[in-house]
Amino acid sequence: MKESKNTVRNLSLTVVAMFGFGFLLVPIYDVFCEITGLNGKIKGPSTLTEAALKEEDRREVLIQFVTHNNESMPWIFRSNTTQMRIVTGVQ
């Protein structure tokens, strides 16, 4: 009888511990992301402005839009613009 009470007690503690872990998982994950910088979460808004960029930090970038689809598809998919040149740091 004592062995059965110990089993019930251990199983009950396991259930409570599992529930507690599941309940605390989201706050623990938020702290982990804040410390490591993972998941794209940042502490506040970016303070970098266009005026703060140095001239050597600006560069021209060519973006190419490449579209492909399977020949057996019943539609045609194409990009209206095939490429675009932008300068970093300029809106």
Phi, psi and omega in degrees: 000321180294323179296321180292323177293321178296320179296315179297317179297314180296318178294321178296317177297323178296317179297316180296318179295320179294318178296316179298318178297315178296323180292323183270358185296318182293312177297323178296319179295320178298318178295317178301315180294323180293321181288314186270340182081011178282166176069011175074006179280130179239161186285325183202182180291153179288138181258006181283125179245170180297324181290334182281344180286136176280157182299324181286344177281342179273135178211157180272134181236135176259120177255125179250131178260104183256126180239137177220147169213161182294140182296336182275358179287145183279006180231166178246132180237118179221152177272136177293326179246124182274331178205161182212136176256132178229160174248127182294141179087000180243134181268000000 
